[in-house]
């Protein structure tokens, strides 16, 4: 049996919370990541981008100016 005394959430410190999380981490299951399947351009329809938004993105150097 654990000697841990339950406290109200408002009384728990960040250090205690991090400690609890660290002790539980080995018990958490992480699902395997899978890459999403590419979508054929012919299946993409019904998306409308306002001209002002397209110009704004086109003018941003992050997007290939």
PDB file of N, CA, C, O and CB in Angstrom:
ATOM      1  N   UNK A   1       0.839  -1.186   0.000  1.00  0.00           N
ATOM      2  CA  UNK A   1       0.000   0.000   0.000  1.00  0.00           C
ATOM      3  C   UNK A   1       0.878   1.241   0.000  1.00  0.00           C
ATOM      4  O   UNK A   1       1.917   1.277   0.659  1.00  0.00           O
ATOM      5  CB  UNK A   1      -0.951   0.003   1.213  1.00  0.00           C
ATOM      6  N   UNK A   2       0.457   2.250  -0.737  1.00  0.00           N
ATOM      7  CA  UNK A   2       1.234   3.477  -0.875  1.00  0.00           C
ATOM      8  C   UNK A   2       1.051   4.380   0.334  1.00  0.00           C
ATOM      9  O   UNK A   2      -0.018   4.406   0.944  1.00  0.00           O
ATOM     10  CB  UNK A   2       0.837   4.218  -2.147  1.00  0.00           C
ATOM     11  N   UNK A   3       2.090   5.114   0.672  1.00  0.00           N
ATOM     12  CA  UNK A   3       2.012   6.097   1.751  1.00  0.00           C
ATOM     13  C   UNK A   3       1.578   7.457   1.227  1.00  0.00           C
ATOM     14  O   UNK A   3       1.536   8.431   1.978  1.00  0.00           O
ATOM     15  CB  UNK A   3       3.358   6.216   2.460  1.00  0.00           C
ATOM     16  N   UNK A   4       1.252   7.525  -0.070  1.00  0.00           N
ATOM     17  CA  UNK A   4       0.858   8.791  -0.690  1.00  0.00           C
ATOM     18  C   UNK A   4      -0.494   9.230  -0.129  1.00  0.00           C
ATOM     19  O   UNK A   4      -1.459   8.467  -0.150  1.00  0.00           O
ATOM     20  CB  UNK A   4       0.793   8.656  -2.242  1.00  0.00           C
ATOM     21  N   UNK A   5      -0.554  10.449   0.365  1.00  0.00           N
ATOM     22  CA  UNK A   5      -1.795  10.992   0.913  1.00  0.00           C
ATOM     23  C   UNK A   5      -2.454  11.835  -0.177  1.00  0.00           C
ATOM     24  O   UNK A   5      -1.826  12.728  -0.745  1.00  0.00           O
ATOM     25  CB  UNK A   5      -1.531  11.842   2.214  1.00  0.00           C
ATOM     26  N   UNK A   6      -3.708  11.549  -0.461  1.00  0.00           N
ATOM     27  CA  UNK A   6      -4.440  12.300  -1.485  1.00  0.00           C
ATOM     28  C   UNK A   6      -4.629  13.735  -1.025  1.00  0.00           C
ATOM     29  O   UNK A   6      -5.006  13.992   0.118  1.00  0.00           O
ATOM     30  CB  UNK A   6      -5.812  11.641  -1.787  1.00  0.00           C
ATOM     31  N   UNK A   7      -4.357  14.671  -1.940  1.00  0.00           N
ATOM     32  CA  UNK A   7      -4.567  16.091  -1.649  1.00  0.00           C
ATOM     33  C   UNK A   7      -5.500  16.670  -2.689  1.00  0.00           C
ATOM     34  O   UNK A   7      -5.706  16.089  -3.755  1.00  0.00           O
ATOM     35  CB  UNK A   7      -3.223  16.871  -1.622  1.00  0.00           C
ATOM     36  N   UNK A   8      -6.045  17.791  -2.375  1.00  0.00           N
ATOM     37  CA  UNK A   8      -6.867  18.482  -3.366  1.00  0.00           C
ATOM     38  C   UNK A   8      -5.956  18.975  -4.471  1.00  0.00           C
ATOM     39  O   UNK A   8      -4.791  19.291  -4.231  1.00  0.00           O
ATOM     40  CB  UNK A   8      -7.666  19.664  -2.728  1.00  0.00           C
ATOM     41  N   UNK A   9      -6.499  19.041  -5.708  1.00  0.00           N
ATOM     42  CA  UNK A   9      -5.693  19.485  -6.848  1.00  0.00           C
ATOM     43  C   UNK A   9      -5.067  20.845  -6.604  1.00  0.00           C
ATOM     44  O   UNK A   9      -3.925  21.079  -6.999  1.00  0.00           O
ATOM     45  CB  UNK A   9      -6.539  19.533  -8.104  1.00  0.00           C
ATOM     46  N   UNK A  10      -5.800  21.748  -5.958  1.00  0.00           N
ATOM     47  CA  UNK A  10      -5.292  23.097  -5.736  1.00  0.00           C
ATOM     48  C   UNK A  10      -4.117  23.110  -4.764  1.00  0.00           C
ATOM     49  O   UNK A  10      -3.368  24.085  -4.717  1.00  0.00           O
ATOM     50  CB  UNK A  10      -6.400  23.991  -5.215  1.00  0.00           C
ATOM     51  N   UNK A  11      -3.945  22.041  -3.988  1.00  0.00           N
ATOM     52  CA  UNK A  11      -2.851  21.979  -3.022  1.00  0.00           C
ATOM     53  C   UNK A  11      -1.624  21.262  -3.582  1.00  0.00           C
ATOM     54  O   UNK A  11      -0.569  21.256  -2.948  1.00  0.00           O
ATOM     55  CB  UNK A  11      -3.315  21.284  -1.758  1.00  0.00           C
ATOM     56  N   UNK A  12      -1.754  20.657  -4.764  1.00  0.00           N
ATOM     57  CA  UNK A  12      -0.647  19.915  -5.352  1.00  0.00           C
ATOM     58  C   UNK A  12       0.317  20.882  -6.042  1.00  0.00           C
ATOM     59  O   UNK A  12      -0.099  21.755  -6.804  1.00  0.00           O
ATOM     60  CB  UNK A  12      -1.169  18.854  -6.353  1.00  0.00           C
ATOM     61  N   UNK A  13       1.594  20.713  -5.764  1.00  0.00           N
ATOM     62  CA  UNK A  13       2.584  21.580  -6.388  1.00  0.00           C
ATOM     63  C   UNK A  13       2.944  21.036  -7.769  1.00  0.00           C
ATOM     64  O   UNK A  13       2.678  19.875  -8.078  1.00  0.00           O
ATOM     65  CB  UNK A  13       3.847  21.700  -5.500  1.00  0.00           C
ATOM     66  N   UNK A  14       3.541  21.876  -8.581  1.00  0.00           N
ATOM     67  CA  UNK A  14       3.981  21.459  -9.908  1.00  0.00           C
ATOM     68  C   UNK A  14       5.004  20.332  -9.800  1.00  0.00           C
ATOM     69  O   UNK A  14       4.972  19.392 -10.595  1.00  0.00           O
ATOM     70  CB  UNK A  14       4.577  22.652 -10.680  1.00  0.00           C
ATOM     71  N   UNK A  15       5.893  20.412  -8.843  1.00  0.00           N
ATOM     72  CA  UNK A  15       6.910  19.364  -8.652  1.00  0.00           C
ATOM     73  C   UNK A  15       6.248  18.028  -8.326  1.00  0.00           C
ATOM     74  O   UNK A  15       6.668  16.987  -8.831  1.00  0.00           O
ATOM     75  CB  UNK A  15       7.897  19.758  -7.524  1.00  0.00           C
ATOM     76  N   UNK A  16       5.210  18.053  -7.481  1.00  0.00           N
ATOM     77  CA  UNK A  16       4.504  16.818  -7.149  1.00  0.00           C
ATOM     78  C   UNK A  16       3.793  16.250  -8.371  1.00  0.00           C
ATOM     79  O   UNK A  16       3.808  15.042  -8.604  1.00  0.00           O
ATOM     80  CB  UNK A  16       3.499  17.063  -6.021  1.00  0.00           C
ATOM     81  N   UNK A  17       3.178  17.121  -9.140  1.00  0.00           N
ATOM     82  CA  UNK A  17       2.486  16.692 -10.351  1.00  0.00           C
ATOM     83  C   UNK A  17       3.461  16.074 -11.336  1.00  0.00           C
ATOM     84  O   UNK A  17       3.177  15.022 -11.910  1.00  0.00           O
ATOM     85  CB  UNK A  17       1.757  17.868 -10.999  1.00  0.00           C
ATOM     86  N   UNK A  18       4.608  16.713 -11.540  1.00  0.00           N
ATOM     87  CA  UNK A  18       5.619  16.168 -12.449  1.00  0.00           C
ATOM     88  C   UNK A  18       6.133  14.821 -11.952  1.00  0.00           C
ATOM     89  O   UNK A  18       6.362  13.909 -12.748  1.00  0.00           O
ATOM     90  CB  UNK A  18       6.786  17.150 -12.603  1.00  0.00           C
ATOM     91  N   UNK A  19       6.314  14.695 -10.647  1.00  0.00           N
ATOM     92  CA  UNK A  19       6.753  13.423 -10.076  1.00  0.00           C
ATOM     93  C   UNK A  19       5.732  12.318 -10.305  1.00  0.00           C
ATOM     94  O   UNK A  19       6.088  11.197 -10.668  1.00  0.00           O
ATOM     95  CB  UNK A  19       7.018  13.580  -8.589  1.00  0.00           C
ATOM     96  N   UNK A  20       4.453  12.643 -10.090  1.00  0.00           N
ATOM     97  CA  UNK A  20       3.395  11.660 -10.336  1.00  0.00           C
ATOM     98  C   UNK A  20       3.380  11.234 -11.797  1.00  0.00           C
ATOM     99  O   UNK A  20       3.236  10.051 -12.104  1.00  0.00           O
ATOM    100  CB  UNK A  20       2.027  12.231  -9.940  1.00  0.00           C
ATOM    101  N   UNK A  21       3.529  12.198 -12.694  1.00  0.00           N
ATOM    102  CA  UNK A  21       3.546  11.894 -14.131  1.00  0.00           C
ATOM    103  C   UNK A  21       4.751  11.021 -14.489  1.00  0.00           C
ATOM    104  O   UNK A  21       4.625  10.084 -15.277  1.00  0.00           O
ATOM    105  CB  UNK A  21       3.572  13.198 -14.958  1.00  0.00           C
ATOM    106  N   UNK A  22       5.907  11.323 -13.919  1.00  0.00           N
ATOM    107  CA  UNK A  22       7.112  10.542 -14.198  1.00  0.00           C
ATOM    108  C   UNK A  22       6.953   9.098 -13.734  1.00  0.00           C
ATOM    109  O   UNK A  22       7.433   8.176 -14.393  1.00  0.00           O
ATOM    110  CB  UNK A  22       8.328  11.180 -13.522  1.00  0.00           C
ATOM    111  N   UNK A  23       6.286   8.902 -12.607  1.00  0.00           N
ATOM    112  CA  UNK A  23       6.073   7.537 -12.118  1.00  0.00           C
ATOM    113  C   UNK A  23       5.069   6.780 -12.984  1.00  0.00           C
ATOM    114  O   UNK A  23       5.151   5.558 -13.098  1.00  0.00           O
ATOM    115  CB  UNK A  23       5.592   7.563 -10.667  1.00  0.00           C
ATOM    116  N   UNK A  24       4.131   7.486 -13.588  1.00  0.00           N
ATOM    117  CA  UNK A  24       3.114   6.839 -14.414  1.00  0.00           C
ATOM    118  C   UNK A  24       3.568   6.617 -15.858  1.00  0.00           C
ATOM    119  O   UNK A  24       3.024   5.755 -16.547  1.00  0.00           O
ATOM    120  CB  UNK A  24       1.854   7.666 -14.406  1.00  0.00           C
ATOM    121  N   UNK A  25       4.553   7.379 -16.320  1.00  0.00           N
ATOM    122  CA  UNK A  25       4.980   7.319 -17.722  1.00  0.00           C
ATOM    123  C   UNK A  25       5.268   5.902 -18.216  1.00  0.00           C
ATOM    124  O   UNK A  25       4.868   5.576 -19.334  1.00  0.00           O
ATOM    125  CB  UNK A  25       6.207   8.162 -17.908  1.00  0.00           C
ATOM    126  N   UNK A  26       5.938   5.043 -17.446  1.00  0.00           N
ATOM    127  CA  UNK A  26       6.196   3.690 -17.946  1.00  0.00           C
ATOM    128  C   UNK A  26       4.914   2.880 -18.203  1.00  0.00           C
ATOM    129  O   UNK A  26       4.947   1.888 -18.931  1.00  0.00           O
ATOM    130  CB  UNK A  26       7.069   2.947 -16.957  1.00  0.00           C
ATOM    131  N   UNK A  27       3.807   3.292 -17.621  1.00  0.00           N
ATOM    132  CA  UNK A  27       2.547   2.567 -17.776  1.00  0.00           C
ATOM    133  C   UNK A  27       1.727   3.036 -18.978  1.00  0.00           C
ATOM    134  O   UNK A  27       0.761   2.372 -19.356  1.00  0.00           O
ATOM    135  CB  UNK A  27       1.724   2.711 -16.523  1.00  0.00           C
ATOM    136  N   UNK A  28       2.094   4.164 -19.583  1.00  0.00           N
ATOM    137  CA  UNK A  28       1.337   4.706 -20.708  1.00  0.00           C
ATOM    138  C   UNK A  28       1.769   4.034 -21.994  1.00  0.00           C
ATOM    139  O   UNK A  28       2.963   3.862 -22.238  1.00  0.00           O
ATOM    140  CB  UNK A  28       1.520   6.227 -20.812  1.00  0.00           C
ATOM    141  N   UNK A  29       0.826   3.661 -22.799  1.00  0.00           N
ATOM    142  CA  UNK A  29       1.104   3.030 -24.083  1.00  0.00           C
ATOM    143  C   UNK A  29       1.088   4.106 -25.165  1.00  0.00           C
ATOM    144  O   UNK A  29       0.150   4.899 -25.251  1.00  0.00           O
ATOM    145  CB  UNK A  29       0.069   1.901 -24.396  1.00  0.00           C
ATOM    146  N   UNK A  30       2.125   4.123 -25.980  1.00  0.00           N
ATOM    147  CA  UNK A  30       2.213   5.090 -27.075  1.00  0.00           C
ATOM    148  C   UNK A  30       1.912   4.345 -28.373  1.00  0.00           C
ATOM    149  O   UNK A  30       2.639   3.418 -28.729  1.00  0.00           O
ATOM    150  CB  UNK A  30       3.632   5.783 -27.127  1.00  0.00           C
ATOM    151  N   UNK A  31       0.864   4.731 -29.078  1.00  0.00           N
ATOM    152  CA  UNK A  31       0.549   4.044 -30.331  1.00  0.00           C
ATOM    153  C   UNK A  31       1.616   4.323 -31.387  1.00  0.00           C
ATOM    154  O   UNK A  31       2.230   5.390 -31.404  1.00  0.00           O
ATOM    155  CB  UNK A  31      -0.833   4.477 -30.847  1.00  0.00           C
ATOM    156  N   UNK A  32       1.821   3.359 -32.254  1.00  0.00           N
ATOM    157  CA  UNK A  32       2.792   3.522 -33.335  1.00  0.00           C
ATOM    158  C   UNK A  32       2.294   4.600 -34.294  1.00  0.00           C
ATOM    159  O   UNK A  32       1.110   4.658 -34.626  1.00  0.00           O
ATOM    160  CB  UNK A  32       3.025   2.176 -34.088  1.00  0.00           C
ATOM    161  N   UNK A  33       3.212   5.441 -34.728  1.00  0.00           N
ATOM    162  CA  UNK A  33       2.837   6.500 -35.672  1.00  0.00           C
ATOM    163  C   UNK A  33       2.807   5.919 -37.079  1.00  0.00           C
ATOM    164  O   UNK A  33       3.655   5.113 -37.463  1.00  0.00           O
ATOM    165  CB  UNK A  33       3.827   7.707 -35.591  1.00  0.00           C
ATOM    166  N   UNK A  34       1.829   6.345 -37.815  1.00  0.00           N
ATOM    167  CA  UNK A  34       1.771   5.942 -39.212  1.00  0.00           C
ATOM    168  C   UNK A  34       1.576   7.195 -40.052  1.00  0.00           C
ATOM    169  O   UNK A  34       0.834   8.103 -39.678  1.00  0.00           O
ATOM    170  CB  UNK A  34       0.626   4.904 -39.463  1.00  0.00           C
ATOM    171  N   UNK A  35       2.242   7.226 -41.173  1.00  0.00           N
ATOM    172  CA  UNK A  35       2.137   8.378 -42.059  1.00  0.00           C
ATOM    173  C   UNK A  35       0.779   8.346 -42.757  1.00  0.00           C
ATOM    174  O   UNK A  35       0.332   7.285 -43.193  1.00  0.00           O
ATOM    175  CB  UNK A  35       3.297   8.392 -43.099  1.00  0.00           C
ATOM    176  N   UNK A  36       0.131   9.484 -42.864  1.00  0.00           N
ATOM    177  CA  UNK A  36      -1.154   9.500 -43.560  1.00  0.00           C
ATOM    178  C   UNK A  36      -0.950   9.187 -45.044  1.00  0.00           C
ATOM    179  O   UNK A  36       0.051   9.576 -45.646  1.00  0.00           O
ATOM    180  CB  UNK A  36      -1.852  10.871 -43.385  1.00  0.00           C
ATOM    181  N   UNK A  37      -1.904   8.489 -45.606  1.00  0.00           N
ATOM    182  CA  UNK A  37      -1.826   8.146 -47.027  1.00  0.00           C
ATOM    183  C   UNK A  37      -2.035   9.408 -47.859  1.00  0.00           C
ATOM    184  O   UNK A  37      -2.903  10.222 -47.541  1.00  0.00           O
ATOM    185  CB  UNK A  37      -2.880   7.059 -47.400  1.00  0.00           C
ATOM    186  N   UNK A  38      -1.253   9.578 -48.914  1.00  0.00           N
ATOM    187  CA  UNK A  38      -1.455  10.758 -49.764  1.00  0.00           C
ATOM    188  C   UNK A  38      -2.820  10.709 -50.441  1.00  0.00           C
ATOM    189  O   UNK A  38      -3.352   9.642 -50.745  1.00  0.00           O
ATOM    190  CB  UNK A  38      -0.342  10.859 -50.827  1.00  0.00           C
ATOM    191  N   UNK A  39      -3.361  11.886 -50.661  1.00  0.00           N
ATOM    192  CA  UNK A  39      -4.664  12.011 -51.317  1.00  0.00           C
ATOM    193  C   UNK A  39      -4.429  12.482 -52.746  1.00  0.00           C
ATOM    194  O   UNK A  39      -3.686  13.434 -52.984  1.00  0.00           O
ATOM    195  CB  UNK A  39      -5.606  13.003 -50.542  1.00  0.00           C
ATOM    196  N   UNK A  40      -5.065  11.807 -53.686  1.00  0.00           N
ATOM    197  CA  UNK A  40      -4.938  12.203 -55.089  1.00  0.00           C
ATOM    198  C   UNK A  40      -5.565  13.581 -55.282  1.00  0.00           C
ATOM    199  O   UNK A  40      -6.642  13.845 -54.747  1.00  0.00           O
ATOM    200  CB  UNK A  40      -5.609  11.155 -56.028  1.00  0.00           C
ATOM    201  N   UNK A  41      -4.913  14.460 -56.033  1.00  0.00           N
ATOM    202  CA  UNK A  41      -5.481  15.795 -56.270  1.00  0.00           C
ATOM    203  C   UNK A  41      -6.891  15.748 -56.845  1.00  0.00           C
ATOM    204  O   UNK A  41      -7.682  16.657 -56.592  1.00  0.00           O
ATOM    205  CB  UNK A  41      -4.587  16.574 -57.206  1.00  0.00           C
ATOM    206  N   UNK A  42      -7.223  14.723 -57.602  1.00  0.00           N
ATOM    207  CA  UNK A  42      -8.566  14.633 -58.194  1.00  0.00           C
ATOM    208  C   UNK A  42      -9.654  14.426 -57.132  1.00  0.00           C
ATOM    209  O   UNK A  42     -10.833  14.655 -57.403  1.00  0.00           O
ATOM    210  CB  UNK A  42      -8.614  13.487 -59.210  1.00  0.00           C
ATOM    211  N   UNK A  43      -9.264  13.993 -55.925  1.00  0.00           N
ATOM    212  CA  UNK A  43     -10.238  13.777 -54.857  1.00  0.00           C
ATOM    213  C   UNK A  43     -10.458  15.029 -54.011  1.00  0.00           C
ATOM    214  O   UNK A  43     -11.370  15.065 -53.185  1.00  0.00           O
ATOM    215  CB  UNK A  43      -9.785  12.635 -53.969  1.00  0.00           C
ATOM    216  N   UNK A  44      -9.636  16.047 -54.211  1.00  0.00           N
ATOM    217  CA  UNK A  44      -9.760  17.284 -53.443  1.00  0.00           C
ATOM    218  C   UNK A  44     -10.680  18.221 -54.220  1.00  0.00           C
ATOM    219  O   UNK A  44     -10.352  18.675 -55.316  1.00  0.00           O
ATOM    220  CB  UNK A  44      -8.354  17.947 -53.184  1.00  0.00           C
ATOM    221  N   UNK A  45     -11.819  18.495 -53.634  1.00  0.00           N
ATOM    222  CA  UNK A  45     -12.770  19.396 -54.285  1.00  0.00           C
ATOM    223  C   UNK A  45     -13.605  20.096 -53.223  1.00  0.00           C
ATOM    224  O   UNK A  45     -13.672  19.644 -52.080  1.00  0.00           O
ATOM    225  CB  UNK A  45     -13.682  18.624 -55.280  1.00  0.00           C
ATOM    226  N   UNK A  46     -14.220  21.165 -53.591  1.00  0.00           N
ATOM    227  CA  UNK A  46     -15.075  21.882 -52.668  1.00  0.00           C
ATOM    228  C   UNK A  46     -14.342  22.830 -51.735  1.00  0.00           C
ATOM    229  O   UNK A  46     -14.933  23.334 -50.781  1.00  0.00           O
ATOM    230  CB  UNK A  46     -15.837  20.919 -51.869  1.00  0.00           C
ATOM    231  N   UNK A  47     -13.070  23.080 -51.992  1.00  0.00           N
ATOM    232  CA  UNK A  47     -12.315  24.007 -51.155  1.00  0.00           C
ATOM    233  C   UNK A  47     -12.224  25.337 -51.882  1.00  0.00           C
ATOM    234  O   UNK A  47     -11.794  25.401 -53.034  1.00  0.00           O
ATOM    235  CB  UNK A  47     -10.894  23.451 -50.821  1.00  0.00           C
ATOM    236  N   UNK A  48     -12.634  26.394 -51.198  1.00  0.00           N
ATOM    237  CA  UNK A  48     -12.589  27.721 -51.783  1.00  0.00           C
ATOM    238  C   UNK A  48     -11.699  28.603 -50.919  1.00  0.00           C
ATOM    239  O   UNK A  48     -11.872  28.682 -49.703  1.00  0.00           O
ATOM    240  CB  UNK A  48     -14.015  28.323 -51.918  1.00  0.00           C
ATOM    241  N   UNK A  49     -10.750  29.261 -51.560  1.00  0.00           N
ATOM    242  CA  UNK A  49      -9.854  30.174 -50.853  1.00  0.00           C
ATOM    243  C   UNK A  49     -10.117  31.574 -51.389  1.00  0.00           C
ATOM    244  O   UNK A  49      -9.984  31.810 -52.590  1.00  0.00           O
ATOM    245  CB  UNK A  49      -8.340  29.764 -51.034  1.00  0.00           C
ATOM    246  N   UNK A  50     -10.488  32.501 -50.521  1.00  0.00           N
ATOM    247  CA  UNK A  50     -10.714  33.870 -50.978  1.00  0.00           C
ATOM    248  C   UNK A  50      -9.445  34.440 -51.621  1.00  0.00           C
ATOM    249  O   UNK A  50      -8.334  34.151 -51.176  1.00  0.00           O
ATOM    250  CB  UNK A  50     -11.167  34.761 -49.802  1.00  0.00           C
ATOM    251  N   UNK A  51      -9.615  35.239 -52.655  1.00  0.00           N
ATOM    252  CA  UNK A  51      -8.477  35.805 -53.390  1.00  0.00           C
ATOM    253  C   UNK A  51      -7.545  36.583 -52.462  1.00  0.00           C
ATOM    254  O   UNK A  51      -6.326  36.496 -52.604  1.00  0.00           O
ATOM    255  CB  UNK A  51      -8.975  36.721 -54.518  1.00  0.00           C
ATOM    256  N   UNK A  52      -8.097  37.338 -51.518  1.00  0.00           N
ATOM    257  CA  UNK A  52      -7.264  38.121 -50.600  1.00  0.00           C
ATOM    258  C   UNK A  52      -6.374  37.199 -49.758  1.00  0.00           C
ATOM    259  O   UNK A  52      -5.215  37.523 -49.501  1.00  0.00           O
ATOM    260  CB  UNK A  52      -8.149  38.996 -49.680  1.00  0.00           C
ATOM    261  N   UNK A  53      -6.907  36.063 -49.334  1.00  0.00           N
ATOM    262  CA  UNK A  53      -6.113  35.116 -48.548  1.00  0.00           C
ATOM    263  C   UNK A  53      -5.021  34.490 -49.397  1.00  0.00           C
ATOM    264  O   UNK A  53      -3.891  34.318 -48.940  1.00  0.00           O
ATOM    265  CB  UNK A  53      -7.009  34.023 -47.955  1.00  0.00           C
ATOM    266  N   UNK A  54      -5.356  34.152 -50.621  1.00  0.00           N
ATOM    267  CA  UNK A  54      -4.362  33.554 -51.521  1.00  0.00           C
ATOM    268  C   UNK A  54      -3.232  34.544 -51.780  1.00  0.00           C
ATOM    269  O   UNK A  54      -2.064  34.156 -51.803  1.00  0.00           O
ATOM    270  CB  UNK A  54      -5.018  33.123 -52.859  1.00  0.00           C
ATOM    271  N   UNK A  55      -3.568  35.822 -51.975  1.00  0.00           N
ATOM    272  CA  UNK A  55      -2.524  36.834 -52.198  1.00  0.00           C
ATOM    273  C   UNK A  55      -1.658  36.995 -50.960  1.00  0.00           C
ATOM    274  O   UNK A  55      -0.441  37.148 -51.067  1.00  0.00           O
ATOM    275  CB  UNK A  55      -3.151  38.188 -52.580  1.00  0.00           C
ATOM    276  N   UNK A  56      -2.277  36.962 -49.789  1.00  0.00           N
ATOM    277  CA  UNK A  56      -1.532  37.105 -48.537  1.00  0.00           C
ATOM    278  C   UNK A  56      -0.525  35.965 -48.397  1.00  0.00           C
ATOM    279  O   UNK A  56       0.642  36.217 -48.099  1.00  0.00           O
ATOM    280  CB  UNK A  56      -2.497  37.130 -47.323  1.00  0.00           C
ATOM    281  N   UNK A  57      -0.942  34.746 -48.601  1.00  0.00           N
ATOM    282  CA  UNK A  57      -0.045  33.589 -48.490  1.00  0.00           C
ATOM    283  C   UNK A  57       1.025  33.648 -49.571  1.00  0.00           C
ATOM    284  O   UNK A  57       2.191  33.349 -49.314  1.00  0.00           O
ATOM    285  CB  UNK A  57      -0.840  32.265 -48.594  1.00  0.00           C
ATOM    286  N   UNK A  58       0.634  34.029 -50.765  1.00  0.00           N
ATOM    287  CA  UNK A  58       1.587  34.120 -51.883  1.00  0.00           C
ATOM    288  C   UNK A  58       2.694  35.145 -51.589  1.00  0.00           C
ATOM    289  O   UNK A  58       3.826  34.997 -52.050  1.00  0.00           O
ATOM    290  CB  UNK A  58       0.846  34.501 -53.189  1.00  0.00           C
ATOM    291  N   UNK A  59       2.356  36.174 -50.824  1.00  0.00           N
ATOM    292  CA  UNK A  59       3.331  37.220 -50.518  1.00  0.00           C
ATOM    293  C   UNK A  59       4.248  36.860 -49.360  1.00  0.00           C
ATOM    294  O   UNK A  59       5.214  37.579 -49.104  1.00  0.00           O
ATOM    295  CB  UNK A  59       2.619  38.503 -50.206  1.00  0.00           C
ATOM    296  N   UNK A  60       3.977  35.773 -48.657  1.00  0.00           N
ATOM    297  CA  UNK A  60       4.805  35.375 -47.508  1.00  0.00           C
ATOM    298  C   UNK A  60       6.008  34.569 -47.993  1.00  0.00           C
ATOM    299  O   UNK A  60       5.859  33.594 -48.730  1.00  0.00           O
ATOM    300  CB  UNK A  60       3.973  34.546 -46.483  1.00  0.00           C
ATOM    301  N   UNK A  61       7.185  34.983 -47.576  1.00  0.00           N
ATOM    302  CA  UNK A  61       8.408  34.322 -48.041  1.00  0.00           C
ATOM    303  C   UNK A  61       8.488  32.873 -47.554  1.00  0.00           C
ATOM    304  O   UNK A  61       9.138  32.047 -48.195  1.00  0.00           O
ATOM    305  CB  UNK A  61       9.641  35.099 -47.566  1.00  0.00           C
ATOM    306  N   UNK A  62       7.852  32.559 -46.455  1.00  0.00           N
ATOM    307  CA  UNK A  62       7.868  31.169 -45.944  1.00  0.00           C
ATOM    308  C   UNK A  62       7.222  30.200 -46.922  1.00  0.00           C
ATOM    309  O   UNK A  62       7.492  28.999 -46.872  1.00  0.00           O
ATOM    310  CB  UNK A  62       7.144  31.087 -44.593  1.00  0.00           C
ATOM    311  N   UNK A  63       6.383  30.699 -47.802  1.00  0.00           N
ATOM    312  CA  UNK A  63       5.650  29.839 -48.720  1.00  0.00           C
ATOM    313  C   UNK A  63       6.158  29.925 -50.143  1.00  0.00           C
ATOM    314  O   UNK A  63       5.390  29.729 -51.084  1.00  0.00           O
ATOM    315  CB  UNK A  63       4.201  30.185 -48.691  1.00  0.00           C
ATOM    316  N   UNK A  64       7.407  30.205 -50.315  1.00  0.00           N
ATOM    317  CA  UNK A  64       8.026  30.074 -51.624  1.00  0.00           C
ATOM    318  C   UNK A  64       8.087  31.310 -52.491  1.00  0.00           C
ATOM    319  O   UNK A  64       7.989  31.211 -53.714  1.00  0.00           O
ATOM    320  CB  UNK A  64       7.335  29.065 -52.350  1.00  0.00           C
ATOM    321  N   UNK A  65       8.245  32.463 -51.890  1.00  0.00           N
ATOM    322  CA  UNK A  65       8.415  33.678 -52.708  1.00  0.00           C
ATOM    323  C   UNK A  65       9.634  33.556 -53.594  1.00  0.00           C
ATOM    324  O   UNK A  65       9.940  34.476 -54.353  1.00  0.00           O
ATOM    325  CB  UNK A  65       8.538  34.927 -51.819  1.00  0.00           C
TER     326      UNK A  65
END
